[in-house]
Amino acid sequence: MIVDFHTHVGDFRRAIDTELQPVTWQSLIARLDEEGIDKAVLLPVYPSPENYIGPGFLTGGGMDVREQVLEAGRHGGRIIPFGNLDPRWMGNRPDADFGPLLDWFRAQGCRGIGEVTANLPFDDARVVNMFRQAGERGLPVLFHGIGFGAGQYGLQDEPGAPRLERLLQAAPRSAIVGHGQGFWAEIAAGLSAAEKLTYPQGPVAEEGALPRLLRAYPNLYADISAGSGHNALTRDPAYGPRFLEEFQDRILFGTDVCSGDAGGRMPHLALLQRLLAEGKLSPVAFGKITWGNAARLLGGL
């Protein structure tokens, strides 16, 4: 079995054009079939204004969290829905009660929350509050991580990930899944504030905050999707496979495909399959990364 832990449905074009196609439920299922992927985690998008890129407002396209959760249940067990929230909802308070929304998500079959994209620091009291409440209900939370900077979306941190570490400490019962440039840039040390917004290149001369946090906090998981995850695993051909092997119990295969056409496909599964064929990734690690960890984290598939 193979599980794509990071998928979306909707219109992700940054302007009204014809170069890319929206991701529809039909194109998502077709891609899974073509790539030999059995199930996919659906992450509803745009609960936060920071990452709204349009033109969904003008064209529609089913970008509403509630609509996507309800529609996910109509696809024959291929789609595993997550709910999604913004820490500023429910009164924008550090003691906001997310219980009614979390319970509704669970009643609709949602198995987690994400991806969280609010442009707030990881250790903001509102973020900690929401993550804790999700953890109390057994719902893992997947976030997009970034540095501090104008025009960004995602939970914010400085180099070295001190705020993410404080969140991990403050919500130890919550399974927290990392994704995004600011998260994966931390695979190597010596990161600048500017690099935390991008895709650093070159060998991993010294391990960064990400390996350290994975060793120290059993509630942290890593989603390898998008250019950020792929870049981190391939920038140093010697270190990438070692990272996958060491943290094989905490890594999740995902793609983050945001286009319905072939040009938007992602190379992550091919990378894992190549490393397996070359003997650089063990069959046990491959199985955990592609489905075993997802099954354990979600309480079955």
SVG drawing of the C-alpha trace seen along z (x, -y; Angstrom):
<svg xmlns="http://www.w3.org/2000/svg" viewBox="-21 -42 51 47">
<polyline fill="none" stroke="black" stroke-width="0.4" points="0.0,0.0 1.1,-3.6 -0.5,-6.7 0.0,-10.2 -0.2,-12.2 -0.5,-15.6 -3.0,-16.4 -5.4,-19.2 -8.4,-19.9 -9.1,-23.3 -8.0,-26.2 -4.4,-27.1 -3.6,-29.4 -2.1,-32.7 -3.9,-34.6 -6.7,-33.7 -4.8,-32.0 -4.8,-28.7 -1.3,-27.4 -2.3,-25.3 -5.5,-23.4 -7.4,-23.3 -7.2,-20.0 -10.6,-18.4 -11.7,-15.3 -11.6,-13.4 -8.1,-14.5 -6.9,-13.7 -8.3,-10.1 -6.9,-9.7 -3.4,-10.7 -3.5,-8.3 -4.5,-5.5 -1.8,-6.4 1.0,-6.6 -0.1,-3.5 -1.1,-5.3 -3.9,-3.6 -5.1,-6.4 -4.6,-10.1 -5.0,-12.5 -7.0,-15.5 -6.0,-18.8 -8.7,-21.4 -7.2,-24.8 -7.6,-28.5 -8.8,-28.6 -6.4,-31.5 -6.4,-34.7 -2.5,-34.7 -2.3,-31.9 -5.4,-32.8 -4.0,-33.2 -7.2,-33.1 -8.9,-33.1 -11.2,-30.9 -13.2,-33.9 -14.1,-34.7 -14.4,-31.2 -15.7,-29.2 -14.1,-25.8 -15.1,-24.3 -12.4,-25.9 -14.6,-25.9 -13.3,-23.7 -16.7,-22.4 -17.6,-21.5 -14.3,-19.7 -14.7,-17.6 -18.2,-16.6 -17.2,-15.8 -14.2,-13.7 -16.5,-11.1 -18.0,-10.4 -15.0,-8.9 -15.0,-5.2 -12.5,-5.2 -9.6,-6.5 -9.6,-9.9 -8.8,-10.3 -10.1,-13.8 -8.5,-16.2 -10.3,-19.2 -8.7,-22.6 -8.7,-25.5 -7.1,-28.9 -5.9,-29.5 -7.6,-32.9 -11.1,-31.4 -13.6,-31.1 -13.0,-34.6 -9.3,-35.0 -8.5,-34.2 -5.7,-32.1 -8.4,-30.2 -10.7,-29.7 -12.8,-26.5 -12.3,-24.6 -14.2,-21.6 -17.4,-22.1 -15.4,-22.3 -13.0,-19.5 -15.9,-17.2 -17.8,-18.1 -14.7,-17.2 -14.4,-13.9 -18.1,-13.1 -17.5,-13.6 -14.6,-11.1 -11.7,-13.5 -8.5,-11.9 -6.5,-15.1 -6.2,-18.8 -4.2,-20.7 -2.5,-22.1 -2.3,-25.0 -1.1,-28.1 -1.9,-31.0 1.0,-33.5 1.6,-33.3 4.6,-32.3 4.7,-28.6 4.7,-29.5 1.8,-32.0 -0.6,-31.1 -3.5,-30.8 -1.4,-28.2 -0.5,-26.2 -4.1,-26.2 -5.4,-24.9 -2.7,-22.2 -3.3,-21.0 -7.1,-20.6 -6.5,-18.7 -4.1,-16.4 -6.6,-15.8 -8.9,-14.3 -6.3,-12.2 -6.1,-14.4 -2.6,-14.9 -1.9,-18.5 0.0,-19.2 1.5,-22.7 3.3,-24.8 6.4,-26.3 8.2,-29.4 10.5,-32.2 9.6,-35.7 9.0,-37.9 6.5,-40.0 4.2,-38.2 4.5,-34.8 2.1,-32.2 2.6,-29.5 3.7,-29.3 6.7,-31.5 10.1,-30.8 13.7,-32.0 16.7,-29.9 17.2,-27.0 13.5,-26.5 13.3,-27.7 9.5,-28.5 8.7,-25.1 10.6,-23.5 8.5,-25.4 5.3,-24.3 6.5,-20.6 7.2,-21.0 3.9,-22.8 1.8,-20.2 3.5,-16.8 0.2,-14.9 -0.2,-16.3 1.3,-14.6 2.7,-17.5 3.6,-17.0 6.0,-19.5 6.1,-20.7 7.2,-23.8 10.4,-25.7 11.0,-26.9 10.7,-23.4 12.9,-21.6 15.5,-24.2 16.4,-23.2 17.9,-19.9 21.3,-21.7 22.9,-24.1 24.1,-27.6 20.7,-28.8 20.2,-32.5 16.8,-34.2 16.6,-34.8 17.3,-31.1 14.5,-30.0 12.1,-31.4 13.7,-29.5 15.2,-26.2 18.9,-26.1 21.3,-24.1 24.5,-22.2 25.8,-19.5 24.7,-19.1 28.0,-19.9 26.5,-20.0 23.1,-18.7 20.5,-21.4 17.6,-21.8 15.3,-19.3 17.4,-16.1 17.9,-17.3 14.2,-17.9 13.2,-14.6 15.6,-12.8 14.3,-14.8 10.5,-14.9 8.6,-11.8 5.5,-13.8 7.2,-15.4 6.8,-14.0 8.1,-15.1 6.0,-15.3 8.4,-15.2 6.0,-16.8 6.5,-19.7 9.8,-21.2 10.8,-21.9 10.9,-18.3 12.3,-17.0 15.1,-19.6 16.1,-18.8 16.4,-15.0 18.3,-15.5 20.6,-18.5 23.2,-16.1 22.9,-12.7 24.9,-11.0 23.0,-12.6 19.4,-12.3 19.2,-8.4 20.9,-8.4 18.2,-10.9 15.4,-8.7 16.8,-5.6 17.4,-7.1 14.0,-8.7 12.0,-6.1 9.5,-5.9 8.6,-9.6 8.7,-10.4 5.5,-10.5 5.4,-10.4 3.4,-13.2 3.3,-15.2 1.4,-18.5 0.3,-18.4 -1.5,-21.7 -2.2,-21.3 -4.5,-19.0 -2.3,-18.6 0.7,-16.4 3.1,-19.3 2.2,-19.6 3.3,-16.1 5.8,-15.6 8.9,-13.4 8.8,-12.1 7.6,-8.6 10.1,-8.1 12.9,-9.3 11.9,-6.8 11.6,-4.0 15.0,-4.8 16.7,-4.8 15.0,-1.5 16.2,0.0 19.8,-1.2 19.9,0.3 20.2,-3.1 16.8,-2.8 15.8,0.4 12.5,2.2 11.4,1.7 12.0,-2.0 10.3,-2.3 7.2,-0.6 7.1,-2.8 7.5,-6.0 5.0,-5.2 2.2,-3.8 3.2,-2.3 3.7,-5.6 0.5,-7.0 -1.5,-3.9 0.0,-4.2 -0.5,-8.0 -4.1,-7.8 -5.1,-4.7 -5.5,-2.5 -6.2,-3.0"/>
</svg>
